[in-house]
Structures are given as structure tokens and as C-alpha cells.
Amino acid sequence: MSVWPVNIRRSSLRLTPRLSLVEQPASGALSPRRREKLPRRQIIRRRVVIQGLRTQGKRQSSRYLVLLVQEAPAGEESQAAFFTPKRIGAAHLRNRLRRRMREVYRRFIAPAVTGEKRLWLWSARPEAASMTFMELKEAMVQLSDRQKISRRSS
């Protein structure tokens, strides 16, 4: 059964072209976009690596977060993993917290430790769900700085 009114034909409808949100240069070529997310190659995906981090990584913790850090194997770049346990709440809350943690890591922590090859495992505690972005940033930067200090002293 057709949902189109009887007096309008499909062929007579003209769709207007979409307007581009990206401005085009005068030459007509599209300008390259800068990626605004953490590259997939910098996210730990292998279970073996995560288990190794849990057993051999150096642990730093605060009221809101737990950080495990380990030197990356030779020839590999820095990578990070972000965990949010189900105790935090519904899936949308866990996902939002994970997105925020990734963004803080990408913007503020990864650029600060560019020369050091490390594996980072960030785990949120239930109290972290109520944090604002700026509070989360301060907590993560403080933990990463504390980890640097303890690494120098050992």
C-alpha cells in the first residue's frame, strides 16, 4: 500500500542538494580534516596485554580513578585502555565516562609524554560518574604526574 497522496507523484518531487558543512577552497578541492579522536592504534585491544598490565603494571590510585602503567615493548608506541565497571551505572553513563577519559588522555596526557613509550590502563571508580569534564581532567593529569614522580624515584 502506498503512503503517497494520490495527487502527488514520486517523480515530480525534487530533492534539494545538501549544503556542505566543510568550506571548499577556491580550487574546488576539499581541505583535509584533522581527526579529533584517539587513533585506534593507540588503544589497547589485546587481552594478553591488559592481563600483563594488571599483574606487572605500577599502580596509582585516587578516589575516582585507578591507573596502571608499564613500559611498552620495544618497537611499539604508547597505548591506553579505558575501563568503566558496571557498578558505575547504566550503559550510557559508562560510555560517556569512557569517551571523556579518552578525550582527556588524547588532549592533555598523550602530548605531555610523547617521548615515553608506555602502556596505560585507566579504570574509573563509581564516584567518577558524577564528575564534570574539568574535574576528570584534573584527576587524570594528577594521577599521571604522580606516576611520573614515583617512576623517577624508583
CNS distance restraints for C-alpha pairs under 8 A (distance, minus, plus):
assign (resid   4 and name CA) (resid   8 and name CA) 6.92 0.50 0.50
assign (resid   4 and name CA) (resid   9 and name CA) 7.64 0.50 0.50
assign (resid   4 and name CA) (resid  10 and name CA) 7.89 0.50 0.50
assign (resid   8 and name CA) (resid  12 and name CA) 7.27 0.50 0.50
assign (resid   9 and name CA) (resid  13 and name CA) 7.09 0.50 0.50
assign (resid  22 and name CA) (resid  30 and name CA) 7.87 0.50 0.50
assign (resid  23 and name CA) (resid  30 and name CA) 7.76 0.50 0.50
assign (resid  24 and name CA) (resid  28 and name CA) 5.93 0.50 0.50
assign (resid  24 and name CA) (resid  29 and name CA) 6.47 0.50 0.50
assign (resid  24 and name CA) (resid  30 and name CA) 5.41 0.50 0.50
assign (resid  24 and name CA) (resid  31 and name CA) 6.70 0.50 0.50
assign (resid  25 and name CA) (resid  29 and name CA) 6.35 0.50 0.50
assign (resid  25 and name CA) (resid  30 and name CA) 6.77 0.50 0.50
assign (resid  25 and name CA) (resid  31 and name CA) 7.03 0.50 0.50
assign (resid  37 and name CA) (resid 103 and name CA) 7.17 0.50 0.50
assign (resid  37 and name CA) (resid 106 and name CA) 7.28 0.50 0.50
assign (resid  38 and name CA) (resid  42 and name CA) 6.86 0.50 0.50
assign (resid  38 and name CA) (resid  43 and name CA) 7.72 0.50 0.50
assign (resid  38 and name CA) (resid 102 and name CA) 6.90 0.50 0.50
assign (resid  38 and name CA) (resid 103 and name CA) 7.34 0.50 0.50
assign (resid  38 and name CA) (resid 106 and name CA) 5.81 0.50 0.50
assign (resid  39 and name CA) (resid  43 and name CA) 7.20 0.50 0.50
assign (resid  41 and name CA) (resid  79 and name CA) 7.45 0.50 0.50
assign (resid  42 and name CA) (resid  77 and name CA) 7.38 0.50 0.50
assign (resid  42 and name CA) (resid  78 and name CA) 6.35 0.50 0.50
assign (resid  42 and name CA) (resid  79 and name CA) 4.32 0.50 0.50
assign (resid  42 and name CA) (resid  80 and name CA) 6.24 0.50 0.50
assign (resid  43 and name CA) (resid  79 and name CA) 5.16 0.50 0.50
assign (resid  43 and name CA) (resid  80 and name CA) 4.95 0.50 0.50
assign (resid  43 and name CA) (resid  81 and name CA) 5.71 0.50 0.50
assign (resid  44 and name CA) (resid  49 and name CA) 7.39 0.50 0.50
assign (resid  44 and name CA) (resid  50 and name CA) 7.38 0.50 0.50
assign (resid  44 and name CA) (resid  79 and name CA) 5.69 0.50 0.50
assign (resid  44 and name CA) (resid  80 and name CA) 5.49 0.50 0.50
assign (resid  44 and name CA) (resid  81 and name CA) 5.23 0.50 0.50
assign (resid  45 and name CA) (resid  49 and name CA) 7.96 0.50 0.50
assign (resid  45 and name CA) (resid  50 and name CA) 8.00 0.50 0.50
assign (resid  45 and name CA) (resid  81 and name CA) 7.67 0.50 0.50
assign (resid  46 and name CA) (resid  50 and name CA) 6.61 0.50 0.50
assign (resid  47 and name CA) (resid  51 and name CA) 6.12 0.50 0.50
assign (resid  48 and name CA) (resid  52 and name CA) 6.12 0.50 0.50
assign (resid  49 and name CA) (resid  53 and name CA) 6.19 0.50 0.50
assign (resid  50 and name CA) (resid  54 and name CA) 6.27 0.50 0.50
assign (resid  50 and name CA) (resid  81 and name CA) 7.99 0.50 0.50
assign (resid  50 and name CA) (resid 121 and name CA) 7.64 0.50 0.50
assign (resid  51 and name CA) (resid  55 and name CA) 6.36 0.50 0.50
assign (resid  52 and name CA) (resid  56 and name CA) 5.79 0.50 0.50
assign (resid  52 and name CA) (resid  57 and name CA) 7.32 0.50 0.50
assign (resid  53 and name CA) (resid  57 and name CA) 4.62 0.50 0.50
assign (resid  53 and name CA) (resid  68 and name CA) 6.63 0.50 0.50
assign (resid  53 and name CA) (resid  69 and name CA) 6.94 0.50 0.50
assign (resid  53 and name CA) (resid  70 and name CA) 6.42 0.50 0.50
assign (resid  53 and name CA) (resid 119 and name CA) 7.58 0.50 0.50
assign (resid  53 and name CA) (resid 121 and name CA) 7.32 0.50 0.50
assign (resid  54 and name CA) (resid  68 and name CA) 6.97 0.50 0.50
assign (resid  56 and name CA) (resid  70 and name CA) 7.23 0.50 0.50
assign (resid  57 and name CA) (resid  68 and name CA) 5.22 0.50 0.50
assign (resid  57 and name CA) (resid  69 and name CA) 4.99 0.50 0.50
assign (resid  57 and name CA) (resid  70 and name CA) 4.81 0.50 0.50
assign (resid  58 and name CA) (resid  67 and name CA) 7.99 0.50 0.50
assign (resid  58 and name CA) (resid  68 and name CA) 5.33 0.50 0.50
assign (resid  58 and name CA) (resid  69 and name CA) 5.22 0.50 0.50
assign (resid  58 and name CA) (resid  70 and name CA) 6.40 0.50 0.50
assign (resid  59 and name CA) (resid  66 and name CA) 7.15 0.50 0.50
assign (resid  59 and name CA) (resid  67 and name CA) 5.70 0.50 0.50
assign (resid  59 and name CA) (resid  68 and name CA) 4.59 0.50 0.50
assign (resid  59 and name CA) (resid  69 and name CA) 6.71 0.50 0.50
assign (resid  60 and name CA) (resid  66 and name CA) 5.95 0.50 0.50
assign (resid  60 and name CA) (resid  67 and name CA) 5.12 0.50 0.50
assign (resid  60 and name CA) (resid  68 and name CA) 6.47 0.50 0.50
assign (resid  60 and name CA) (resid 143 and name CA) 6.62 0.50 0.50
assign (resid  60 and name CA) (resid 146 and name CA) 7.57 0.50 0.50
assign (resid  60 and name CA) (resid 147 and name CA) 6.50 0.50 0.50
assign (resid  61 and name CA) (resid  65 and name CA) 5.79 0.50 0.50
assign (resid  61 and name CA) (resid  66 and name CA) 4.27 0.50 0.50
assign (resid  61 and name CA) (resid  67 and name CA) 5.98 0.50 0.50
assign (resid  61 and name CA) (resid 143 and name CA) 7.06 0.50 0.50
assign (resid  62 and name CA) (resid  66 and name CA) 6.36 0.50 0.50
assign (resid  62 and name CA) (resid 139 and name CA) 7.79 0.50 0.50
assign (resid  62 and name CA) (resid 143 and name CA) 7.38 0.50 0.50
assign (resid  63 and name CA) (resid 125 and name CA) 7.47 0.50 0.50
assign (resid  63 and name CA) (resid 127 and name CA) 7.40 0.50 0.50
assign (resid  64 and name CA) (resid 124 and name CA) 6.15 0.50 0.50
assign (resid  64 and name CA) (resid 125 and name CA) 5.14 0.50 0.50
assign (resid  64 and name CA) (resid 126 and name CA) 7.27 0.50 0.50
assign (resid  64 and name CA) (resid 127 and name CA) 5.59 0.50 0.50
assign (resid  64 and name CA) (resid 128 and name CA) 4.92 0.50 0.50
assign (resid  64 and name CA) (resid 139 and name CA) 7.45 0.50 0.50
assign (resid  65 and name CA) (resid 122 and name CA) 6.98 0.50 0.50
assign (resid  65 and name CA) (resid 123 and name CA) 5.72 0.50 0.50
assign (resid  65 and name CA) (resid 124 and name CA) 4.59 0.50 0.50
assign (resid  65 and name CA) (resid 125 and name CA) 5.53 0.50 0.50
assign (resid  65 and name CA) (resid 128 and name CA) 7.13 0.50 0.50
assign (resid  65 and name CA) (resid 139 and name CA) 7.55 0.50 0.50
assign (resid  65 and name CA) (resid 140 and name CA) 7.52 0.50 0.50
assign (resid  66 and name CA) (resid 122 and name CA) 5.93 0.50 0.50
assign (resid  66 and name CA) (resid 123 and name CA) 5.06 0.50 0.50
assign (resid  66 and name CA) (resid 124 and name CA) 6.36 0.50 0.50
assign (resid  66 and name CA) (resid 125 and name CA) 7.47 0.50 0.50
assign (resid  67 and name CA) (resid 120 and name CA) 7.02 0.50 0.50
assign (resid  67 and name CA) (resid 121 and name CA) 5.70 0.50 0.50
assign (resid  67 and name CA) (resid 122 and name CA) 4.82 0.50 0.50
assign (resid  67 and name CA) (resid 123 and name CA) 6.41 0.50 0.50
assign (resid  67 and name CA) (resid 143 and name CA) 7.11 0.50 0.50
assign (resid  67 and name CA) (resid 144 and name CA) 7.83 0.50 0.50
assign (resid  68 and name CA) (resid 120 and name CA) 5.90 0.50 0.50
assign (resid  68 and name CA) (resid 121 and name CA) 5.02 0.50 0.50
assign (resid  68 and name CA) (resid 122 and name CA) 6.66 0.50 0.50
assign (resid  69 and name CA) (resid 118 and name CA) 6.72 0.50 0.50
assign (resid  69 and name CA) (resid 119 and name CA) 5.61 0.50 0.50
assign (resid  69 and name CA) (resid 120 and name CA) 4.79 0.50 0.50
assign (resid  69 and name CA) (resid 121 and name CA) 6.43 0.50 0.50
assign (resid  69 and name CA) (resid 147 and name CA) 7.96 0.50 0.50
assign (resid  70 and name CA) (resid 118 and name CA) 5.66 0.50 0.50
assign (resid  70 and name CA) (resid 119 and name CA) 5.23 0.50 0.50
assign (resid  70 and name CA) (resid 120 and name CA) 6.87 0.50 0.50
assign (resid  71 and name CA) (resid 117 and name CA) 6.20 0.50 0.50
assign (resid  71 and name CA) (resid 118 and name CA) 4.44 0.50 0.50
assign (resid  71 and name CA) (resid 119 and name CA) 6.05 0.50 0.50
assign (resid  72 and name CA) (resid  76 and name CA) 6.31 0.50 0.50
assign (resid  72 and name CA) (resid  77 and name CA) 6.90 0.50 0.50
assign (resid  72 and name CA) (resid  78 and name CA) 6.48 0.50 0.50
assign (resid  72 and name CA) (resid 117 and name CA) 5.30 0.50 0.50
assign (resid  72 and name CA) (resid 118 and name CA) 4.49 0.50 0.50
assign (resid  72 and name CA) (resid 119 and name CA) 5.43 0.50 0.50
assign (resid  76 and name CA) (resid 117 and name CA) 7.27 0.50 0.50
assign (resid  77 and name CA) (resid 117 and name CA) 5.46 0.50 0.50
assign (resid  77 and name CA) (resid 118 and name CA) 7.25 0.50 0.50
assign (resid  78 and name CA) (resid 116 and name CA) 7.39 0.50 0.50
assign (resid  78 and name CA) (resid 117 and name CA) 4.67 0.50 0.50
assign (resid  78 and name CA) (resid 118 and name CA) 4.70 0.50 0.50
assign (resid  78 and name CA) (resid 119 and name CA) 5.62 0.50 0.50
assign (resid  78 and name CA) (resid 120 and name CA) 7.77 0.50 0.50
assign (resid  79 and name CA) (resid 118 and name CA) 6.59 0.50 0.50
assign (resid  79 and name CA) (resid 119 and name CA) 5.00 0.50 0.50
assign (resid  79 and name CA) (resid 120 and name CA) 6.22 0.50 0.50
assign (resid  80 and name CA) (resid 119 and name CA) 5.71 0.50 0.50
assign (resid  80 and name CA) (resid 120 and name CA) 4.42 0.50 0.50
assign (resid  80 and name CA) (resid 121 and name CA) 5.64 0.50 0.50
assign (resid  80 and name CA) (resid 122 and name CA) 7.45 0.50 0.50
assign (resid  81 and name CA) (resid 120 and name CA) 6.26 0.50 0.50
assign (resid  81 and name CA) (resid 121 and name CA) 4.78 0.50 0.50
assign (resid  81 and name CA) (resid 122 and name CA) 6.10 0.50 0.50
assign (resid  82 and name CA) (resid  98 and name CA) 6.24 0.50 0.50
assign (resid  82 and name CA) (resid 101 and name CA) 7.10 0.50 0.50
assign (resid  82 and name CA) (resid 102 and name CA) 7.19 0.50 0.50
assign (resid  82 and name CA) (resid 121 and name CA) 6.04 0.50 0.50
assign (resid  82 and name CA) (resid 122 and name CA) 4.82 0.50 0.50
assign (resid  82 and name CA) (resid 123 and name CA) 5.88 0.50 0.50
assign (resid  82 and name CA) (resid 124 and name CA) 7.94 0.50 0.50
assign (resid  83 and name CA) (resid  98 and name CA) 7.06 0.50 0.50
assign (resid  83 and name CA) (resid 121 and name CA) 7.64 0.50 0.50
assign (resid  83 and name CA) (resid 122 and name CA) 6.13 0.50 0.50
assign (resid  83 and name CA) (resid 123 and name CA) 4.56 0.50 0.50
assign (resid  83 and name CA) (resid 124 and name CA) 6.28 0.50 0.50
assign (resid  84 and name CA) (resid  88 and name CA) 6.94 0.50 0.50
assign (resid  84 and name CA) (resid  94 and name CA) 5.76 0.50 0.50
assign (resid  84 and name CA) (resid  97 and name CA) 7.48 0.50 0.50
assign (resid  84 and name CA) (resid  98 and name CA) 6.70 0.50 0.50
assign (resid  84 and name CA) (resid 123 and name CA) 5.99 0.50 0.50
assign (resid  84 and name CA) (resid 124 and name CA) 5.27 0.50 0.50
assign (resid  84 and name CA) (resid 125 and name CA) 7.31 0.50 0.50
assign (resid  85 and name CA) (resid  94 and name CA) 7.56 0.50 0.50
assign (resid  85 and name CA) (resid 123 and name CA) 7.94 0.50 0.50
assign (resid  85 and name CA) (resid 124 and name CA) 7.21 0.50 0.50
assign (resid  85 and name CA) (resid 125 and name CA) 7.46 0.50 0.50
assign (resid  85 and name CA) (resid 126 and name CA) 7.74 0.50 0.50
assign (resid  86 and name CA) (resid  90 and name CA) 7.36 0.50 0.50
assign (resid  86 and name CA) (resid  91 and name CA) 7.86 0.50 0.50
assign (resid  86 and name CA) (resid  94 and name CA) 7.53 0.50 0.50
assign (resid  87 and name CA) (resid 126 and name CA) 6.08 0.50 0.50
assign (resid  88 and name CA) (resid  93 and name CA) 7.33 0.50 0.50
assign (resid  88 and name CA) (resid  94 and name CA) 6.49 0.50 0.50
assign (resid  88 and name CA) (resid 125 and name CA) 7.06 0.50 0.50
assign (resid  88 and name CA) (resid 126 and name CA) 4.40 0.50 0.50
assign (resid  88 and name CA) (resid 127 and name CA) 7.60 0.50 0.50
assign (resid  88 and name CA) (resid 128 and name CA) 7.97 0.50 0.50
assign (resid  88 and name CA) (resid 129 and name CA) 6.32 0.50 0.50
assign (resid  89 and name CA) (resid  93 and name CA) 6.27 0.50 0.50
assign (resid  89 and name CA) (resid  94 and name CA) 6.72 0.50 0.50
assign (resid  89 and name CA) (resid 126 and name CA) 7.90 0.50 0.50
assign (resid  90 and name CA) (resid  94 and name CA) 6.53 0.50 0.50
assign (resid  91 and name CA) (resid  95 and name CA) 6.02 0.50 0.50
assign (resid  92 and name CA) (resid  96 and name CA) 6.07 0.50 0.50
assign (resid  93 and name CA) (resid  97 and name CA) 6.19 0.50 0.50
assign (resid  93 and name CA) (resid 129 and name CA) 6.86 0.50 0.50
assign (resid  94 and name CA) (resid  98 and name CA) 6.15 0.50 0.50
assign (resid  94 and name CA) (resid 129 and name CA) 7.55 0.50 0.50
assign (resid  95 and name CA) (resid  99 and name CA) 6.13 0.50 0.50
assign (resid  96 and name CA) (resid 100 and name CA) 6.22 0.50 0.50
assign (resid  97 and name CA) (resid 101 and name CA) 6.14 0.50 0.50
assign (resid  97 and name CA) (resid 128 and name CA) 7.80 0.50 0.50
assign (resid  97 and name CA) (resid 129 and name CA) 6.46 0.50 0.50
assign (resid  98 and name CA) (resid 102 and name CA) 6.16 0.50 0.50
assign (resid  99 and name CA) (resid 103 and name CA) 6.19 0.50 0.50
assign (resid 100 and name CA) (resid 104 and name CA) 6.17 0.50 0.50
assign (resid 100 and name CA) (resid 133 and name CA) 6.71 0.50 0.50
assign (resid 100 and name CA) (resid 136 and name CA) 7.89 0.50 0.50
assign (resid 101 and name CA) (resid 105 and name CA) 6.17 0.50 0.50
assign (resid 101 and name CA) (resid 136 and name CA) 7.44 0.50 0.50
assign (resid 101 and name CA) (resid 137 and name CA) 7.94 0.50 0.50
assign (resid 102 and name CA) (resid 106 and name CA) 6.05 0.50 0.50
assign (resid 103 and name CA) (resid 107 and name CA) 5.99 0.50 0.50
assign (resid 104 and name CA) (resid 108 and name CA) 5.66 0.50 0.50
assign (resid 104 and name CA) (resid 109 and name CA) 6.92 0.50 0.50
assign (resid 104 and name CA) (resid 136 and name CA) 7.79 0.50 0.50
assign (resid 104 and name CA) (resid 137 and name CA) 5.73 0.50 0.50
assign (resid 104 and name CA) (resid 140 and name CA) 7.56 0.50 0.50
assign (resid 105 and name CA) (resid 109 and name CA) 4.79 0.50 0.50
assign (resid 105 and name CA) (resid 110 and name CA) 5.79 0.50 0.50
assign (resid 105 and name CA) (resid 140 and name CA) 7.87 0.50 0.50
assign (resid 106 and name CA) (resid 110 and name CA) 5.48 0.50 0.50
assign (resid 106 and name CA) (resid 111 and name CA) 7.34 0.50 0.50
assign (resid 107 and name CA) (resid 111 and name CA) 6.89 0.50 0.50
assign (resid 108 and name CA) (resid 112 and name CA) 6.61 0.50 0.50
assign (resid 108 and name CA) (resid 137 and name CA) 7.98 0.50 0.50
assign (resid 108 and name CA) (resid 141 and name CA) 7.41 0.50 0.50
assign (resid 109 and name CA) (resid 113 and name CA) 6.53 0.50 0.50
assign (resid 109 and name CA) (resid 141 and name CA) 6.63 0.50 0.50
assign (resid 109 and name CA) (resid 144 and name CA) 7.43 0.50 0.50
assign (resid 110 and name CA) (resid 114 and name CA) 6.13 0.50 0.50
assign (resid 124 and name CA) (resid 128 and name CA) 6.11 0.50 0.50
assign (resid 125 and name CA) (resid 129 and name CA) 7.82 0.50 0.50
assign (resid 127 and name CA) (resid 131 and name CA) 7.60 0.50 0.50
assign (resid 128 and name CA) (resid 136 and name CA) 7.46 0.50 0.50
assign (resid 131 and name CA) (resid 135 and name CA) 5.81 0.50 0.50
assign (resid 131 and name CA) (resid 136 and name CA) 6.03 0.50 0.50
assign (resid 132 and name CA) (resid 136 and name CA) 6.19 0.50 0.50
assign (resid 133 and name CA) (resid 137 and name CA) 6.10 0.50 0.50
assign (resid 134 and name CA) (resid 138 and name CA) 6.22 0.50 0.50
assign (resid 135 and name CA) (resid 139 and name CA) 6.22 0.50 0.50
assign (resid 136 and name CA) (resid 140 and name CA) 6.10 0.50 0.50
assign (resid 137 and name CA) (resid 141 and name CA) 6.02 0.50 0.50
assign (resid 138 and name CA) (resid 142 and name CA) 5.93 0.50 0.50
assign (resid 139 and name CA) (resid 143 and name CA) 6.21 0.50 0.50
assign (resid 140 and name CA) (resid 144 and name CA) 6.19 0.50 0.50
assign (resid 141 and name CA) (resid 145 and name CA) 6.05 0.50 0.50
assign (resid 142 and name CA) (resid 146 and name CA) 6.07 0.50 0.50
assign (resid 143 and name CA) (resid 147 and name CA) 6.15 0.50 0.50
assign (resid 144 and name CA) (resid 148 and name CA) 6.37 0.50 0.50
assign (resid 145 and name CA) (resid 149 and name CA) 6.40 0.50 0.50
assign (resid 146 and name CA) (resid 150 and name CA) 6.30 0.50 0.50
assign (resid 147 and name CA) (resid 151 and name CA) 6.09 0.50 0.50
assign (resid 148 and name CA) (resid 152 and name CA) 6.34 0.50 0.50
assign (resid 149 and name CA) (resid 153 and name CA) 6.45 0.50 0.50
assign (resid 150 and name CA) (resid 154 and name CA) 6.32 0.50 0.50
